[in-house]
Amino acid sequence: MNQNGVSKGSSSSIENTYESRIIQSLDKISTSFERLYNLLEKRERERQYTVWDAIKEIPNLDQGTRFTALDMIDTKTKKDAFLKMSPEERLNWIFYKMQGV
């Protein structure tokens, strides 16, 4: 026994439990970082498909209209929404926005 009245075996058991909790916490943190990293990687891959790529896929748009459409998509929110649209929705959105130009 040590001076606090705790046997050496108990002290070792407490240390193992404490170490075990630390290891569990580190595992959780590691898993969280791995998920975050995977999400960031996925987003970067998706960014490779740009708004300009999406605009070029739309049939029946002349080059000037494509450039004007690109200028209209000036925020991240608009870019995200535009990329989620189908090509037909993109075409309709561009024509709608062009009415005000």
C-alpha positions as CSV (number, residue, x, y, z in Angstrom):
1,M,0.0,0.0,0.0
2,N,1.1,3.6,-0.6
3,Q,0.8,6.4,1.9
4,N,-2.8,7.2,0.8
5,G,-4.0,3.8,1.7
6,V,-4.4,2.6,-1.9
7,S,-2.8,-0.6,-2.8
8,K,-0.3,-0.6,-5.7
9,G,-2.6,-2.9,-7.7
10,S,-5.5,-0.5,-7.4
11,S,-3.3,2.4,-8.5
12,S,-2.2,0.5,-11.5
13,S,-5.8,-0.3,-12.3
14,I,-6.8,3.3,-12.1
15,E,-4.0,4.3,-14.4
16,N,-5.0,1.7,-16.9
17,T,-8.6,3.0,-16.8
18,Y,-7.4,6.6,-17.2
19,E,-5.1,5.6,-20.1
20,S,-8.0,3.6,-21.7
21,R,-10.3,6.7,-21.6
22,I,-7.5,8.8,-23.1
23,I,-7.1,6.3,-25.9
24,Q,-10.8,6.2,-26.5
25,S,-10.9,10.0,-26.7
26,L,-8.0,10.1,-29.1
27,D,-9.7,7.5,-31.3
28,K,-12.9,9.6,-31.4
29,I,-10.9,12.7,-32.3
30,S,-9.0,10.8,-35.0
31,T,-12.2,9.5,-36.5
32,S,-13.7,13.0,-36.5
33,F,-10.7,14.4,-38.3
34,E,-10.8,11.5,-40.8
35,R,-14.4,12.3,-41.6
36,L,-13.7,16.0,-41.9
37,Y,-10.8,15.3,-44.2
38,N,-12.9,13.0,-46.4
39,L,-15.6,15.6,-46.6
40,L,-13.0,18.3,-47.6
41,E,-11.5,15.9,-50.2
42,K,-15.0,15.2,-51.7
43,R,-15.8,18.9,-51.9
44,E,-12.5,19.6,-53.7
45,R,-13.3,16.8,-56.2
46,E,-16.7,18.4,-56.8
47,R,-15.2,21.8,-57.3
48,Q,-13.3,20.5,-60.3
49,Y,-16.7,20.6,-62.0
50,T,-17.1,24.3,-62.4
51,V,-20.0,26.7,-63.1
52,W,-18.4,27.3,-66.5
53,D,-18.5,23.6,-67.3
54,A,-22.2,23.6,-66.3
55,I,-22.9,26.6,-68.5
56,K,-21.1,25.0,-71.5
57,E,-23.4,21.9,-71.2
58,I,-26.5,24.0,-71.8
59,P,-27.6,23.8,-75.5
60,N,-28.7,26.8,-77.5
61,L,-26.7,29.4,-75.8
62,D,-24.5,31.7,-77.7
63,Q,-21.0,32.7,-76.4
64,G,-22.1,36.2,-75.3
65,T,-25.1,34.7,-73.3
66,R,-22.7,32.2,-71.6
67,F,-20.4,35.0,-70.5
68,T,-23.3,37.1,-69.2
69,A,-24.6,34.0,-67.3
70,L,-21.2,33.5,-65.8
71,D,-21.2,37.1,-64.6
72,M,-24.6,36.7,-63.0
73,I,-23.4,33.7,-60.9
74,D,-21.3,35.8,-58.5
75,T,-21.8,34.2,-55.1
76,K,-21.0,30.8,-53.6
77,T,-24.7,30.3,-52.9
78,K,-25.6,31.0,-56.5
79,K,-22.9,28.8,-57.7
80,D,-24.0,25.9,-55.5
81,A,-27.6,26.3,-56.6
82,F,-26.7,26.5,-60.2
83,L,-24.6,23.4,-60.1
84,K,-27.5,21.5,-58.5
85,M,-29.9,22.5,-61.3
86,S,-30.6,20.3,-64.3
87,P,-29.4,21.6,-67.7
88,E,-33.0,22.6,-68.5
89,E,-33.4,24.5,-65.2
90,R,-30.1,26.3,-65.8
91,L,-31.3,27.3,-69.3
92,N,-34.6,28.7,-67.8
93,W,-32.7,30.5,-65.0
94,I,-30.4,32.1,-67.5
95,F,-33.2,33.2,-69.8
96,Y,-35.1,34.5,-66.7
97,K,-32.1,36.5,-65.5
98,M,-31.4,37.8,-69.0
99,Q,-34.9,39.5,-69.1
100,G,-33.6,42.0,-66.6
101,V,-30.4,42.8,-68.4
